[in-house]
Amino acid sequence: MFIYKDSRGYLWVSSQSKGAFRYDGLQYKQYPSDDTLDLNIQSDFYEDGEGNIWFSSVRFLYKYVRKKDAVEDFSIMDRLGNQMQGLRVFYLDKKRNELWIKAEDKIAVLNCRNPSETRFIPGITKGMSFTVDTSFDGTVEKIYACPWLMPETKGIEIWEKKSEWTKRENVFSTDLKSGTELRVSQVILGRDFTIWLLTTNGIWYALDGTAPRKIGFKNKPIIRCVKGIVKNQNYLQVASTNEGVVTVDMKKRIAVDNLQTTARVSGGTQSKVAVGVYLDNEENEWITHQGKGLKKSEFPAQPFYNPLGNYGLSNVSVNYIVEDASGDVWVSTVANGLFRFSFDGKLIESFSYGNSKKNSIPISELQHLSIGKNGEIWCMSRNSIFNFKNGNWHKVLKSNYPIFYMLHHSSGRILVSTSAGVMDLARENGTVQLKESKEFKNRKDFGFLNTFEVPYTHEVIFYGSNQLWKYGCFGDSLVLKGSANFDAEIYTISESNHVGCLSLGTSNGLMFLDSNLSIGQIYKAPLPIGRQNLFGILEDEMQRVWAATSKGLWCYPNKNILDSCFLYRKEDGLPGEEFNQYAFLKSRIDGKFWFGSKKGILVFRPSEINPYPFAPSPHIEELRVHDMPYISEDGTQIDEKDELSFSYKDNNLSFKLVAVGFHFPNLSTLHWKLDGYYDEWQSIENGGYANFRKLPPGRYTLQVAAANLNNLGNPNIKTFEIEIRRPLWQRWWFILLVLTTILASGYSLYRWRLEQLLRVERIRNQISSDLHDDIGATLSVVKILNKLVQQKIPPNSETMPLLVRINEEISSSAESLDDIIWSINPKHDKLGQILARMRRFASEVFEGKAIEGIIKFPQNIDDLRLDMGRRRQFYLLFKEAINNLAKYSGCKKAEFEVSYQNGNLNMRIADDGAGFDLGSKLGTGNGLTTMKERAANLKGTINISSNPGKGTSVSVTFPVTETRD
């Protein structure tokens, strides 16, 4: 089988019947998916400069087109146009974009951009696997061809390019010393010009032109090699079909035990039938086993070890770990006895459970293990207490009631927690007895499952379930100083490097407790693995907190940082992931940590443990628009695009994000934000969706980052530009077009209106001129003729009154005509012109009637304009008022005032004359009615005030729009 990790982080794996598979850590995807094609993959995978993947089956050459996420197939044709069989891709020259292929018995060179351009190297080859030696620029200079699967072949072919290609056959075909014929499956070129030969009869090495030498393996006389890789620059890892993976030190040229790696099984288990091996860019080794799937191991391994495992003890549940005065570590198990190790993990002695013989303890189950202040070793069963002296265990006490826990206080007192309360373990007259503790006489119900003695202060904290009690030490007496209840189970308490602070392991994460029994900051694992119980807590010299939990070993690299912690699991080398309460220890001798689990002991030096240093790469697996899969018009897959534009109607988007990596991929996380919409980073699980509903029109940048389970992020952030197009009526050019149209229409309307006004003005001038020149002249002639007629007849003639009446009517008509001509003429539209005529008319009336007149006009309204109709109504209303004053008031004084204020034009005409009763017939005459109608036409108001003998006042107010020149 063939394996390759591409530049995007995906793993490609071949098969013999189902084509190639692309693996992202969560799922496999098959290529090609068309079962009508030949799916027996016969070559490695090669990636060109555009990210396309090339590989071959027996009959077809395949090209995985990255942009389209699809496979294209090609046939290799010979010079006669026949399809060639037995295809094997073995090299890609990226600089020249040329693919080297074995086709039947020929070596073909194919142009990747134009696969129909194929040239053949002269000569015939029987090779089935190939190794290429190139110059510094990638030019192929030498080819090592291995015909090992061909019948009656041995050794290798060496093709060299000088002026022409030449071939040497049967090179390294036989070991001259033993006469062994070598059938070589692969050639590996060493850095020191050594040629390594992987054969069906072991691993050999030689220099070109010298006889091969064999690498010897103890107890492994025959190793049937398939494929190998160079690991860590000096080690040769070889997959064999009968011994699994074997290792050779290439520098020393000797066989060694398989390199220490941390195994991670992915879809398969290890067997001795290894058919493929591959080393990726993260130094992970991938191995395929016949019928067992794919296995990955990391290098180098984490330096965890299990001392019990070294002695054939696996799946042993450890419940207590203590260290004696000499530095030896005592480990008790649930059912497999008690073990004593030296600090470096070597077994000193062991004790079984169940009898009183030497190297045994007469108990069925160990309840508690502890170390006294004088160095004595103590253990308890359900109702007995033992201590260890002179190499044997001695029963010192049998209790009538269950006992739980033993506390060795610095004062020398030994307290024992029992079902009957807290007791003192006392020695009297050579015997050991349990006596009621003086501090707990009235606390028969008080019992504890665990204790912790605070360093330096020697205070004692008793705790059990979700409660704790703190007792101060005064001499050899204990005094209760406080208690506290919590909303979580308390499993362990340990010293913290923070002064005056203790670390608590609880069912709700890691907590810190201050000297006042106040809960400090609560630390919870920020990764999606669910609820966990913290059974053991230790801090190293770098103030990192290590927590043994029910779901693995956690390390908080800094207790002040919540969002950073590392998880180690069984695949990292832990004997098990579920740890036990009470079973943890920091060695005083060498600082190593010991943790007990249900599967054995975990021992390590914290400074040597390093988290996995690589992060997954972020990708967009799928885009859904309105919950339907998006397919681009050109067929380009979404992950290969940088931007997309959508209609304002297609604004419900869902992006499926994946973190492509292989270090606990199911616990990798994706972080995303959408600049311009979601500006804060959001987190989702691997393979989850980032959903955007009803995105408003605009441009956005989607940023996607990936992190592994230890929250180590990939510095490469994927960005994707999104445009939601505005509807037609919201686009700038449409708005500009509308504004331009409105402005153009407005300007055209203005020009039309201006033309109309000019036209009207011309008509008004023409009418005014015609009235003056025609009708006015005619009236003047008629008036003159009337005068001449009056002169021709006697004064007492009956006709004379009629002629006088005609003369008066002509004068009145001429005056009215003059008013009409004046009102029509646009020259008189200005209010100043109107007021000048009104002043002249009023002055003539006042002078003719010997009335003392006062006329007041403001200075700021000369340029105000009134249109023709309003000017006529205003002027005629004024004339009516003045004429009424002159005819009926009999006044001596009169006042005529015009003012402009707050957009209103005000006119007031008052006299000191006879006045009249507004309710009389005079008050309802036609003159006053006409004045009111004219005021209404002006959209104004008129106020007439008069009383008999007190004069009359007429006030008119109407709005005037300020239109100045």
C-alpha positions, 0 to 999 in steps of 0.5 A: 500500500502507498501513503502520502500526506499532501501540502494541505495536510490530507493523507492519501492511502492506496488500496488494491481494489477500491482506488485511493482514499483521502483522509482528513482525520475524521473520515475517508473519501474515495477517488475515483468513485467510478467503479467502472475504472481500474481501482487497483492502485499501483504507485505512490502519490506525487503532488505537482506545483498546482496541488494536483495529485498524480497516481496510477493503476494498472491501466490508467494514470490518474490526476486528482484536480485540486480545484475541482475535487475530482479525478481525471483519468488518462491512458498512456499510448504507445507509438502505434496508438495502443493503450499501455498496461502496467503503469507505475508513477515513480517520480515527479520533476516539479521544475520541468513539470514532468511525470516519470512513469513505468508503462509495460516495459518502457520508461515514459516521461509525460508532460503534466500540463499536456499528458498527450506529450509523452516521450520514451527512454530507449531500452526495456526495463523489468523494474517494478519499483524505482528509486531516482537519484537527481541533481540539485535542480531535480534533474533525473541522473540515475534510476534504480529499478527493482524487478523483484516481482518478475520471475527469474530476476535478481538484483537491480537495474541501474539506469544512468544518464550520460550523453545517452541513457545506459542500463546495467542489469543484475547489479547486486544480484548475489551475496558472493560470500553466501551465494544468496540470490537477492530479490530487491524490493526497494533501493534506499540511498544513504547520505554517505553514498551507501546503497541500502537494499530491501530484499525478500531475504533481509536488509543489505547495504553496499557501495556501488561496485562492491559486494552487498553485506547483510544486516543481522537480526537476532532471532530473525533469520529471514525478513521479507522486506516490502518498503522502507523509510529513513527516520530521524536521519539515521534510522531505517524503518522497514515494513516486512510481511513477516516481522512487522516493522524493523529498524536499522541504525544506518550509521552503525549499520546494525539492527536495533530495537524498533524506535520508541514511538507513541503509537496511535492506532487509526482504523486498524491494529498492528500485525507482523504483516506490514505492507507499507510505511511512510514518514510525514512532515510532522515525523509521524510514521504511518504503517499499513498492515495487511487486513488490519488497516492504518496505524500511526505512531509519533516520534519521539515518544513521550517518556512515560513508563509503567514500572509494573508493566516491566514485570509483566503486570498489566491492567493492575488497578493502583489505589495508593502510592507513598514514599518512605524515608529512604526514597523507596516508593510503595505501591498498593493495588486493589487485588494484586498486592503491594509493591516496593520500588526504588526511586528509578522504578526497579522492583525491590520486593512485592507482597501478595494479599491473603495469607501470613506467609513471608512476602504477604499480608493477611488481608483480602483488600488494602484499605489505606497505606501511609508513612509515619513521621518516624518512617514506619510503613502502615497499612489498613484493611477494613478492620485491622491495622498493620505496620512493616518491621524487619521485612515483615508485616505485623498486625498491631490492632484489630478493630470492632468497627470499620476503619477508613483512614490514618493521619500521622500528625507532626505532633506525633499523634496518629488519628484514625477515622472510623465508623464510630468517629475519630480515634487516637492510635495509642501505645500503652504497656506494649499494646496498641489501642484506639482511644476516643480523641479528646477533640471529637468526643462530642462528634461521634458522627464525624468521620473523614475520608482524607486529610491534609496537613498544611506545611509550616502551620501544621494545621490539619484539613479533614475533608470528605464528600463536599465538606472540609474542616480546618483544625489549628494545632496548639501543642498536641491539641487540635482546635476547629478554626473553620469549615466550608461546604462546596457544590462539588465532591472534594477528592484531593488537596495538595500544596500550591506554589502560591503562598497561603493557597492550596490546590483542590481536585474536585468533581467540578475541576481544579480549584484553589483554596485560601487560608480563610477557606475561601474558594479561589479561581476555578479552573475547568478544562476548556476542551470538549471532553465533558465532566471530569473528576480530578483525583490527583494534583501535583505542581512541578518546578515551573509551576505547572499543575498536573492533574490526574483525572477520570479522563486522562492526564491534564497539564495546566502550563500556567495556573493563571491562564485558563484557556491553555492546557494539555491533555495526555491519553493512552495513545501518548503512552499512559497505561490507562486514562482513568486514574484513582484517588489517593494514588499520586506522589512527587519523588523527593529523590529525583522529582519524578511524578507517580500517578496510579491508574486502573491500568497501572502506574504512570511515572515521568519527569515533568520537564521531559514531557512536551505537548504535541507541537503541530496544529491541524490546518483549517479548511472549508469542506462545504458551503450551503446556501439556504441549507442546500449544497453550493456548487460553483459554475466553474466546478471549483471546490469551495476550499480552493476559492478565495471569494464568492459573491451572492445575491441579496436574496442568497444571504443564508450561508453555512460553512462546514469547517474541518481541522485537518490533522491526525493528533486526536482529530475528533478533539481539534477545534475550529475558531472563526470570525466574520469581520464586519458581522461577528468580530469576536472569535467563535469556536466550534467542534471539528467538522461543525458549521459556521452559520450566517443567517440573513447577512445584510448586503456588504463585504465580509472576511471570514477568518478560520483558524484551527487548533489541536486538543491542547489549543495549539493553533495553526499560524496559517489562518484561512481567509475567505471574502464574501460579498452580499450584493445589494439589490438594484435600488441600493447600488451606488450607480443606480442611486447616482442614476436616479439622482442624476435623473431627478436633477436633470428632470428638476433642471428641465422642469425649472427651465420649462417653468422659467420659460413659462414665467418668461412667456407669461411675463411677455404676455402680461407685458403685451396685454398691458401694452395693448390695453394701454395703447388700444383700449386706454387710447379709445377711452381717452378719445371717447372722453374727448368726444364727450367733452366736445358734445357737451360744448355743442349743446346748451347747458340746460339741455336734457341730454347734458346729465346723460353726457355728464354721467357718461363722462363719469363712467368713462373716467371710472372705466379709465381708472379701473383700466389703469389699475388692471394695466398696473396689476398686469405689468410684471414691472410692478410685482415688487412690493415696493412698487405696490406700496408706492402706488398705494402711498400715492393713492392714499395721499391724493384721497387724504389731500382731496378730503382735507384729512391729516394722513399718517403713512408708515411703511417699513424699509425691509420689504421693498424687494418682496414680490407678490404675484399678479393675482395676490397683488391685485387682491391686496391693492383692491382691498386697500382701495376699498378701505380708503374709498370707504374711509373717504366716503363715509367716515368724515374723519379729520385724521387717518393712519395707513400702516404696512409692516412685515413680520414672521412671514406675514404682511400686515396692513392697518387703516384707521380713522377718527371718524363717525364709525358705525354699528357693525350689526347695522345694515351699513356693517353688512354692506357690499363693500365690507363683504368684498373686502372679506372675500379679498382677504380670503383670496389672500389666505389671510384674515381681516379684522374690522373694528368700529363703533358709532362716534369712535372711528373705524379700524381695518386690519389685514394679515396674510402670509407672504413667501419671501422671494427677493431678487 
